[in-house]
Amino acid sequence: MLLLLAMPTTVDRISLATSTYLCSGYASCQAAGYGNAGYRQASSTAYWRMYVGHNCTNYGAYRLIQSGMPDVRPWEGSGNASNWGVAMASITDQTPTVGSVAWYKPHVTPAGANGHVAIVEQVISDTEIIVSEDYWGGDFHWRRVTKSGGGWPTGFIHFNDRVVVPTTAPAIVGSAAVGAPLEVAAGAWTPTPTSVTIRWLADGAAIPGATTPAYVPTPSVKGKTLTAEVTAELSGYAAGRAVLATAPVAPGAFQPTELPTIQGVAEVGQTLTLTTSSWSPQPAKVTTQWYADGVALPGATGASLVLTREQIDRRISARTTASASGYRKSTSTAPETTPVLAKPVATTSPSQVKGTPQVGSRLVARAGSVRPSDASATFAWLRDGRRIAKATNPTYTVRRADVGRALSVQITLTRRHYRSTTESVAVSAPVTTVPEVKVRSDATRKRVAVDVRVRAPGASRPDGAMTVSVGGRTVEVQLVAGTARVVVRGLRPGKKPVVVRYAGTDVVRPAVARSSVRVPSRG
C-alpha cells in the first residue's frame, strides 16, 4: 500500500503588517493563557498520515480529530497543506468560523512552497480573526490576522465547524388569541450562547417593540400568523436560529375574575342591586340585562331593579356582557334569587307557650295573631337552642333529657307570595323534675334509724339538704347521691310520726314524705 505522507511546510516570511503574534512556543503560549489543546504531548504521533512534531498539517489534523472527526484523512492524494483546500473545495469558502481551517495556497503569506493551514480560534469580524498554528522548522504560535495587506487566508475549510445548536428546541408556550399571553421558551443551546434574542412578527412583518420572550397579541394582529425568530449568539460562532410559528390569532376571550351577585330582598317593593362583575382583561364596554324566570325584562338594563307585583313568584337573575374590539363577547350571569314574595307575614300579637316546664308535663305553643290571617304555622321545639328531633307539633311533653335545660319553640308563619316570618318563644324557666321520696324506719328500745332514698326522672340520684323529724325531734342531714340515714336515740316507747322534708335543687323540686315508727317498750 502506498503511504502518502504530507510534506513539511516551511515558513519563508510573515508580513507583520497583516499579522500580530500573540504568543510563541508551547510554554509561553500556555503561560499567556493560550493553550495548544494537548498537542505538545501528542505531537510525536502522526495524524492523517502527516509528519510528526512541529508541522502545521499534523497539528491541524490533530485538532480536527479532537473535535470529533475520525483519524482517517478525508481525501486521497497529497497531504501537503497546499492540497487541503483543493481536495476539499466543496466545503471551502471565504467565511471564517470558529473551528474552521484557515488554508493558504503556496507562497501566500505566511505560507511557503507547500502552503499552510491553521485553526481559526476566534472570529472578531469579517476582516479579523485569531488562529493557532504550528510550523515545520519553526514553532507553535497564536496569531491575530487582518484582511488588509495580503496576509488573509486563501479560504476556510469547514470540516466540522463549531456552531451554536439547540439541544432542546425552542417553543412558543400558549395559544394565539388576542389578550392571551404567549411566551417563547428559548430552549437549550450548545455551546452556551452569550445572548439569545427574540423578534416577533405578524404575517412576516416585525411587530414594533416586540423583542422580549413574552408577547400579548393585540386586536391589530387578530387573524394573522405570528412567528418568533430566536437567535442564539456566541462570539466567533455561527449563530443558531429557530423560527417558530403559531396558528392565526383568534379573537380574545374575557375571563370573569369575579362573578356578579344580586343584593337585596326578593320582595315586592324592594330594590335589587347587581354588584359589579370583574373581567380580565378589562373590557371596553359592559352591559346589563335583568331576567324573570329566564325571560328578559323590557328596559331593565341598569345596575338596580325595583320589584313589582308582576314578578311575584318568579326568580330574578341578571346577566352582564363584556365586549371590546378584537374580543368575543363574553357573558357572566348572577345566580337567581328565590321566588319574589309579597310583604312578609306580620304578627299583630305575640305567640305564647302555656304549661309547666316539668318532666312529664305538656307544653302548648299558640301562635299569635297574624296578617294575613290565613297564614299557616309550623313548629320546631328546641333544647338549649338546638332542634329536638321529631318535635314539630304545637304540643310537647317534657322529657327527662330536658331537665335543667332551657326550652323554646320556633313558630314559622308562611303564606304563598309572602315572605315567611319566624318567631322564637322561650319557655319561662328551666325544666325541673318532681322527686319520689321513700322512707324506711327501723326501731329498737335504744334508737330509731331512718333510711331515706330520693329518686327523680332525669336526676336519678340528687343531692341536697334534708330534715328528718322523729317524734318531734328534728335532725338536719345532707342527701348524697340520692340517699341519707338518720339515727335518733332516747325516744320513749310508742308510735312516733316520721316526717322527711327534702329542700330540692335547681332542677329537682322540694318534696315531703310522712310515715311512722313504733319504739318498743323495755318490759
C-alpha positions as CSV (number, residue, x, y, z in Angstrom):
1,M,0.0,0.0,0.0
2,L,1.3,3.4,-0.9
3,L,1.7,5.6,2.2
4,L,1.2,9.3,1.3
5,L,2.8,11.5,3.9
6,A,2.4,15.2,3.9
7,M,5.5,17.1,3.0
8,P,6.6,19.5,5.7
9,T,5.7,23.1,5.3
10,T,8.4,25.8,5.9
11,V,7.8,29.4,6.5
12,D,9.6,31.9,4.2
13,R,8.4,35.1,5.9
14,I,5.5,36.6,7.7
15,S,4.2,40.1,7.0
16,L,3.9,41.9,10.3
17,A,1.7,44.4,8.7
18,T,-1.1,41.9,8.4
19,S,-0.2,39.5,11.3
20,T,0.4,40.1,15.0
21,Y,1.9,37.3,17.1
22,L,0.0,36.9,20.4
23,C,2.5,34.2,21.7
24,S,5.2,31.8,20.5
25,G,6.2,28.4,21.8
26,Y,4.1,25.9,23.8
27,A,5.3,27.1,27.2
28,S,5.0,30.8,26.5
29,C,1.5,30.4,25.0
30,Q,0.4,28.3,27.9
31,A,1.6,30.9,30.4
32,A,-0.2,33.7,28.4
33,G,-3.5,31.8,28.6
34,Y,-3.3,30.4,25.0
35,G,-3.4,26.6,25.0
36,N,-2.4,24.0,22.5
37,A,-5.2,21.6,23.1
38,G,-2.7,18.9,24.3
39,Y,-0.7,18.8,21.0
40,R,2.6,19.4,22.9
41,Q,2.3,16.0,24.4
42,A,0.7,14.4,21.3
43,S,2.9,15.9,18.6
44,S,5.1,12.7,18.3
45,T,2.1,10.9,16.8
46,A,1.2,11.2,13.1
47,Y,-2.4,12.1,12.4
48,W,-4.0,11.7,9.0
49,R,-0.6,10.3,7.9
50,M,1.1,13.7,8.4
51,Y,4.7,14.3,9.6
52,V,5.0,14.5,13.4
53,G,6.4,17.3,15.5
54,H,6.2,20.9,14.6
55,N,4.1,20.7,11.5
56,C,1.0,22.7,10.5
57,T,-0.8,19.8,8.9
58,N,-0.2,17.3,11.8
59,Y,-1.4,20.0,14.2
60,G,-4.5,20.7,12.1
61,A,-5.3,17.0,11.7
62,Y,-4.9,16.6,15.5
63,R,-7.3,19.4,16.3
64,L,-9.9,18.1,13.9
65,I,-9.7,14.6,15.4
66,Q,-10.1,16.2,18.8
67,S,-13.3,17.9,17.6
68,G,-14.8,14.6,16.7
69,M,-13.5,13.6,13.2
70,P,-12.0,10.1,12.7
71,D,-8.3,9.6,12.3
72,V,-8.7,8.9,8.6
73,R,-7.7,11.5,6.0
74,P,-11.0,12.6,4.4
75,W,-9.4,12.6,0.9
76,E,-7.0,10.6,-1.2
77,G,-3.8,12.1,-2.5
78,S,-1.2,14.6,-1.2
79,G,-1.5,15.7,2.4
80,N,0.5,18.8,1.8
81,A,-1.2,22.0,3.1
82,S,-1.3,23.3,-0.4
83,N,-3.7,20.4,-1.3
84,W,-6.2,20.8,1.6
85,G,-8.3,23.4,0.0
86,V,-8.0,21.8,-3.4
87,A,-9.1,18.4,-2.2
88,M,-11.9,19.8,0.0
89,A,-13.0,22.5,-2.4
90,S,-16.7,21.5,-1.9
91,I,-16.5,22.7,1.8
92,T,-14.1,25.6,1.3
93,D,-15.4,29.2,1.2
94,Q,-14.4,32.7,2.2
95,T,-16.3,32.8,5.5
96,P,-14.2,32.4,8.7
97,T,-15.9,30.4,11.6
98,V,-14.5,29.2,14.9
99,G,-13.1,25.7,14.3
100,S,-12.7,26.0,10.6
101,V,-9.3,25.5,8.9
102,A,-7.6,28.7,7.6
103,W,-6.0,27.5,4.4
104,Y,-3.1,29.2,2.5
105,K,-2.0,28.4,-1.0
106,P,1.8,28.2,-1.6
107,H,3.6,31.5,-1.1
108,V,0.6,33.3,0.3
109,T,1.9,35.0,3.4
110,P,2.8,33.3,5.8
111,A,2.9,30.1,3.7
112,G,6.0,28.6,2.0
113,A,6.1,26.5,-1.1
114,N,3.9,23.8,0.3
115,G,1.1,26.1,1.6
116,H,-0.1,26.4,5.2
117,V,-3.0,25.5,7.4
118,A,-4.1,27.0,10.8
119,I,-7.1,26.6,13.2
120,V,-9.4,29.5,13.5
121,E,-9.8,30.1,17.2
122,Q,-11.9,33.3,17.2
123,V,-13.7,35.4,14.6
124,I,-13.5,39.1,15.7
125,S,-15.1,40.4,12.5
126,D,-15.4,39.6,8.8
127,T,-11.9,41.1,8.4
128,E,-10.1,40.0,11.6
129,I,-9.5,36.5,13.1
130,I,-7.3,34.8,15.6
131,V,-5.6,31.5,14.7
132,S,-3.4,28.9,16.4
133,E,-0.8,27.1,14.2
134,D,2.4,25.1,14.2
135,Y,5.3,25.3,11.6
136,W,7.7,22.8,10.1
137,G,11.1,24.0,11.2
138,G,9.5,26.7,13.3
139,D,7.4,26.9,16.4
140,F,3.9,27.0,17.8
141,H,2.0,30.4,17.7
142,W,-1.2,32.2,18.3
143,R,-1.6,35.0,15.7
144,R,-4.0,37.8,15.0
145,V,-4.7,38.3,11.3
146,T,-6.3,41.2,9.4
147,K,-7.7,41.0,5.9
148,S,-5.8,44.1,4.5
149,G,-2.2,43.7,3.3
150,G,-2.2,40.4,1.6
151,G,-1.9,38.0,4.6
152,W,-5.6,36.8,4.7
153,P,-6.1,33.1,4.2
154,T,-6.9,31.8,0.7
155,G,-10.1,30.2,2.1
156,F,-11.7,28.5,5.1
157,I,-12.3,24.7,5.1
158,H,-15.4,23.8,7.1
159,F,-14.8,20.2,8.2
160,N,-16.9,20.3,11.3
161,D,-17.1,23.9,12.5
162,R,-18.5,24.5,15.9
163,V,-21.8,26.3,15.7
164,V,-24.4,27.2,18.3
165,V,-27.1,24.5,18.0
166,P,-30.2,23.8,20.1
167,T,-30.2,20.7,22.4
168,T,-33.7,21.5,23.5
169,A,-35.8,23.0,20.7
170,P,-37.3,26.5,21.4
171,A,-41.1,26.6,21.6
172,I,-44.0,29.0,21.9
173,V,-46.0,28.4,25.0
174,G,-49.6,29.4,24.9
175,S,-52.5,29.7,22.4
176,A,-52.5,32.6,19.9
177,A,-55.5,34.7,20.9
178,V,-56.0,38.4,21.4
179,G,-55.1,39.2,25.0
180,A,-53.8,35.7,25.8
181,P,-50.1,35.9,26.9
182,L,-47.6,34.0,24.7
183,E,-44.0,33.3,25.8
184,V,-41.0,31.9,23.9
185,A,-39.2,29.1,25.8
186,A,-35.7,29.7,24.4
187,G,-34.7,26.1,24.8
188,A,-31.1,25.0,25.5
189,W,-28.1,25.6,23.2
190,T,-24.6,24.3,22.9
191,P,-22.2,25.8,23.4
192,T,-23.9,28.2,25.8
193,P,-24.6,31.4,23.9
194,T,-23.8,34.8,25.3
195,S,-27.1,36.2,24.1
196,V,-30.4,34.9,22.9
197,T,-32.6,37.4,21.1
198,I,-36.2,37.2,20.1
199,R,-38.2,39.0,17.5
200,W,-42.0,38.7,17.0
201,L,-43.5,39.1,13.5
202,A,-47.2,39.1,12.3
203,D,-47.7,37.8,8.8
204,G,-44.0,38.3,8.3
205,A,-43.8,41.9,9.4
206,A,-41.9,42.8,12.5
207,I,-44.1,43.9,15.4
208,P,-42.6,47.2,16.8
209,G,-41.2,46.8,20.2
210,A,-41.9,43.0,20.4
211,T,-38.4,41.8,21.2
212,T,-38.9,40.0,24.5
213,P,-39.9,36.4,25.2
214,A,-43.4,37.5,26.4
215,Y,-45.9,38.9,24.0
216,V,-49.6,39.5,24.3
217,P,-51.4,39.7,21.0
218,T,-53.3,42.9,20.4
219,P,-56.5,43.4,18.4
220,S,-54.3,44.7,15.5
221,V,-52.9,41.2,14.9
222,K,-56.2,39.2,15.0
223,G,-56.3,36.7,12.2
224,K,-52.6,37.0,11.5
225,T,-50.0,34.3,11.8
226,L,-47.4,35.1,14.4
227,T,-43.8,34.0,14.2
228,A,-41.0,34.3,16.7
229,E,-37.4,34.4,15.5
230,V,-35.0,33.1,18.1
231,T,-31.3,33.8,17.6
232,A,-28.6,32.4,19.9
233,E,-25.2,34.1,19.5
234,L,-21.7,33.4,20.8
235,S,-18.7,35.5,19.7
236,G,-16.9,33.7,16.9
237,Y,-19.6,31.0,16.4
238,A,-22.2,30.8,13.7
239,A,-25.4,32.0,15.3
240,G,-28.1,29.4,16.0
241,R,-31.5,30.3,14.7
242,A,-35.1,28.9,15.0
243,V,-38.3,30.3,13.6
244,L,-41.5,29.4,15.5
245,A,-45.0,29.9,14.2
246,T,-48.5,30.0,15.7
247,A,-51.9,29.4,14.2
248,P,-53.8,32.6,13.1
249,V,-54.5,34.7,16.1
250,A,-58.0,34.0,17.4
251,P,-60.3,36.6,18.9
252,G,-59.7,37.2,22.6
253,A,-61.9,35.9,25.4
254,F,-62.8,37.8,28.5
255,Q,-62.4,35.8,31.7
256,P,-64.6,36.8,34.6
257,T,-62.5,37.2,37.7
258,E,-65.4,38.0,40.0
259,L,-69.0,36.9,39.3
260,P,-71.8,39.4,39.7
261,T,-74.2,38.8,42.6
262,I,-77.7,40.2,43.4
263,Q,-78.0,42.0,46.7
264,G,-81.3,42.7,48.3
265,V,-84.6,41.0,49.4
266,A,-86.7,39.3,46.7
267,E,-89.9,41.1,47.8
268,V,-92.4,43.4,46.1
269,G,-91.3,47.0,46.5
270,Q,-87.7,46.1,47.4
271,T,-84.8,47.2,45.2
272,L,-82.3,44.6,44.0
273,T,-78.8,45.7,43.2
274,L,-76.3,44.0,40.9
275,T,-72.7,44.0,42.2
276,T,-70.1,44.9,39.6
277,S,-68.5,42.0,37.8
278,S,-64.8,42.0,37.1
279,W,-63.1,40.8,33.9
280,S,-59.6,40.0,32.7
281,P,-58.7,42.0,30.7
282,Q,-60.9,44.9,31.4
283,P,-63.5,45.2,28.6
284,A,-64.2,48.5,26.8
285,K,-67.9,48.1,27.4
286,V,-70.2,46.2,29.9
287,T,-74.0,45.9,29.5
288,T,-76.6,44.5,31.9
289,Q,-79.9,42.8,31.4
290,W,-82.3,41.6,34.1
291,Y,-84.5,38.5,33.8
292,A,-87.5,36.9,35.5
293,D,-87.6,33.2,35.1
294,G,-85.2,33.5,32.3
295,V,-87.2,36.0,30.3
296,A,-85.7,39.4,29.7
297,L,-87.5,42.3,31.5
298,P,-88.0,45.1,29.0
299,G,-85.9,48.2,29.8
300,A,-84.3,46.5,32.8
301,T,-80.7,47.3,31.9
302,G,-79.5,49.3,34.8
303,A,-77.5,48.3,37.9
304,S,-80.7,48.0,40.0
305,L,-84.2,46.7,39.7
306,V,-87.3,47.6,41.7
307,L,-89.6,44.6,42.1
308,T,-93.3,44.9,41.3
309,R,-96.3,42.6,41.7
310,E,-95.8,41.3,38.2
311,Q,-92.6,39.5,39.4
312,I,-94.4,37.7,42.3
313,D,-93.4,34.0,42.5
314,R,-90.7,34.5,39.7
315,R,-87.0,34.1,40.1
316,I,-84.9,37.1,39.2
317,S,-81.4,36.9,37.6
318,A,-79.1,39.3,35.8
319,R,-76.5,38.9,33.1
320,T,-73.6,41.2,32.2
321,T,-71.9,41.2,28.8
322,A,-68.4,42.3,28.1
323,S,-67.3,43.5,24.7
324,A,-64.3,45.1,23.0
325,S,-62.6,45.2,19.6
326,G,-60.8,42.0,18.8
327,Y,-62.6,40.0,21.5
328,R,-65.5,37.7,21.5
329,K,-68.4,38.9,23.6
330,S,-68.5,37.2,27.0
331,T,-71.4,36.9,29.5
332,S,-71.5,36.4,33.2
333,T,-74.7,35.5,35.0
334,A,-75.6,36.2,38.6
335,P,-77.3,33.3,40.5
336,E,-81.1,33.5,40.6
337,T,-82.9,34.9,43.6
338,T,-85.6,32.9,45.5
339,P,-89.1,33.5,44.1
340,V,-90.3,37.1,44.6
341,L,-92.7,37.4,47.5
342,A,-95.2,39.9,48.7
343,K,-94.6,41.6,52.0
344,P,-93.7,39.5,55.0
345,V,-96.3,37.8,57.2
346,A,-96.9,40.3,60.0
347,T,-97.6,39.4,63.7
348,T,-100.1,41.6,65.4
349,S,-99.9,39.8,68.8
350,P,-97.1,37.7,70.3
351,S,-97.1,33.9,70.4
352,Q,-97.1,32.1,73.7
353,V,-96.2,28.8,75.4
354,K,-98.5,27.5,78.1
355,G,-97.7,24.8,80.7
356,T,-95.3,24.0,83.4
357,P,-91.7,23.1,82.4
358,Q,-91.6,19.9,84.4
359,V,-90.8,16.3,83.4
360,G,-94.0,14.6,82.2
361,S,-95.9,17.9,81.8
362,R,-97.3,19.1,78.5
363,L,-96.3,22.4,77.0
364,V,-98.6,24.0,74.4
365,A,-97.5,26.6,71.9
366,R,-100.0,29.0,70.5
367,A,-99.3,31.3,67.5
368,G,-100.3,34.9,67.9
369,S,-102.5,36.9,65.6
370,V,-101.1,37.4,62.1
371,R,-101.8,39.3,58.9
372,P,-102.9,37.9,56.6
373,S,-105.0,35.8,59.0
374,D,-104.9,32.6,56.8
375,A,-101.1,32.2,57.2
376,S,-100.2,28.7,58.4
377,A,-97.9,28.0,61.3
378,T,-95.2,25.3,61.7
379,F,-93.4,24.5,65.0
380,A,-90.0,23.4,66.0
381,W,-89.1,22.8,69.6
382,L,-85.5,23.5,70.8
383,R,-83.4,22.4,73.7
384,D,-80.7,24.9,74.6
385,G,-81.1,26.4,71.2
386,R,-80.8,23.1,69.3
387,R,-83.7,21.4,67.5
388,I,-85.2,18.4,69.2
389,A,-85.7,15.5,66.8
390,K,-89.3,15.0,65.6
391,A,-90.6,17.7,68.0
392,T,-92.7,19.6,65.4
393,N,-96.2,19.6,67.0
394,P,-97.8,22.5,68.8
395,T,-97.7,20.4,72.0
396,Y,-94.6,19.0,73.6
397,T,-94.3,16.6,76.5
398,V,-91.3,17.5,78.7
399,R,-88.7,14.7,78.7
400,R,-86.0,13.5,81.2
401,A,-83.3,14.8,78.8
402,D,-84.8,18.3,79.2
403,V,-84.0,18.5,83.0
404,G,-82.0,21.7,83.7
405,R,-82.2,22.8,80.1
406,A,-83.8,25.8,78.5
407,L,-86.7,25.0,76.2
408,S,-88.0,27.2,73.4
409,V,-90.2,26.9,70.3
410,Q,-89.8,28.4,66.8
411,I,-93.0,29.3,65.1
412,T,-92.8,29.9,61.4
413,L,-95.7,31.7,59.7
414,T,-96.0,31.2,56.0
415,R,-98.3,32.1,53.1
416,R,-97.9,31.9,49.4
417,H,-96.4,35.0,47.8
418,Y,-95.5,36.3,51.3
419,R,-92.1,36.2,53.0
420,S,-92.1,33.8,55.9
421,T,-91.8,35.2,59.5
422,T,-90.2,33.2,62.3
423,E,-90.8,33.9,65.9
424,S,-88.9,32.3,68.8
425,V,-90.7,31.9,72.1
426,A,-88.8,30.9,75.2
427,V,-90.3,28.7,78.0
428,S,-90.4,30.8,81.1
429,A,-88.0,28.7,83.3
430,P,-85.6,25.8,83.1
431,V,-87.1,22.3,83.2
432,T,-87.5,20.8,86.7
433,T,-88.4,17.3,87.9
434,V,-90.6,16.0,90.8
435,P,-88.8,13.6,93.1
436,E,-90.1,10.4,94.8
437,V,-89.1,10.2,98.4
438,K,-89.1,6.8,100.1
439,V,-88.7,6.3,103.9
440,R,-87.8,3.1,105.7
441,S,-87.6,3.2,109.5
442,D,-86.2,0.7,112.0
443,A,-86.6,1.0,115.8
444,T,-85.2,-0.7,118.9
445,R,-85.5,0.3,122.5
446,K,-82.3,2.4,122.2
447,R,-82.6,4.1,118.9
448,V,-84.6,4.7,115.7
449,A,-82.8,4.5,112.3
450,V,-84.4,6.3,109.3
451,D,-83.2,5.5,105.8
452,V,-84.3,7.9,103.0
453,R,-84.0,7.4,99.3
454,V,-84.8,10.1,96.7
455,R,-85.2,9.4,93.0
456,A,-86.3,11.8,90.2
457,P,-86.8,11.4,86.5
458,G,-83.8,13.0,84.7
459,A,-81.9,13.3,88.0
460,S,-81.9,9.8,89.4
461,R,-79.5,10.4,92.4
462,P,-79.8,14.1,93.5
463,D,-78.0,15.8,96.4
464,G,-79.4,18.4,98.6
465,A,-80.4,19.5,102.2
466,M,-83.0,17.5,104.2
467,T,-84.6,17.5,107.6
468,V,-85.8,14.3,109.3
469,S,-88.2,14.6,112.3
470,V,-89.0,11.6,114.6
471,G,-91.4,12.0,117.4
472,G,-90.8,15.8,117.5
473,R,-87.1,15.5,117.4
474,T,-85.6,17.0,114.2
475,V,-82.2,16.2,112.6
476,E,-80.7,18.1,109.6
477,V,-78.8,15.9,107.1
478,Q,-77.4,16.1,103.6
479,L,-78.7,13.9,100.9
480,V,-75.8,12.4,98.9
481,A,-76.3,10.6,95.6
482,G,-80.0,10.1,96.5
483,T,-79.6,8.5,100.0
484,A,-79.4,9.6,103.6
485,R,-79.5,7.9,107.0
486,V,-80.6,9.4,110.4
487,V,-80.3,7.7,113.8
488,V,-82.3,9.2,116.8
489,R,-81.7,7.9,120.3
490,G,-83.5,8.2,123.7
491,L,-87.1,8.1,122.4
492,R,-89.9,6.9,124.7
493,P,-91.7,3.8,123.7
494,G,-94.8,4.2,121.5
495,K,-95.8,5.1,118.0
496,K,-93.8,8.1,116.6
497,P,-94.5,10.2,113.5
498,V,-91.7,10.4,110.9
499,V,-91.6,13.5,108.6
500,V,-88.9,13.9,105.9
501,R,-88.6,17.3,104.2
502,Y,-86.3,17.4,101.1
503,A,-85.3,21.0,100.2
504,G,-84.7,20.2,96.5
505,T,-82.1,21.7,94.0
506,D,-82.2,24.0,91.0
507,V,-83.7,21.2,88.9
508,V,-85.3,18.9,91.5
509,R,-88.4,20.2,93.2
510,P,-88.8,20.1,97.0
511,A,-90.8,17.2,98.5
512,V,-92.2,15.9,101.8
513,A,-92.7,12.3,102.9
514,R,-94.5,11.1,106.0
515,S,-94.6,7.7,107.9
516,S,-94.4,6.4,111.4
517,V,-92.4,4.1,113.5
518,R,-93.1,2.2,116.8
519,V,-90.5,2.3,119.6
520,P,-90.7,-0.9,121.6
521,S,-91.1,-0.8,125.4
522,R,-88.4,-2.0,127.7
523,G,-90.5,-4.6,129.5
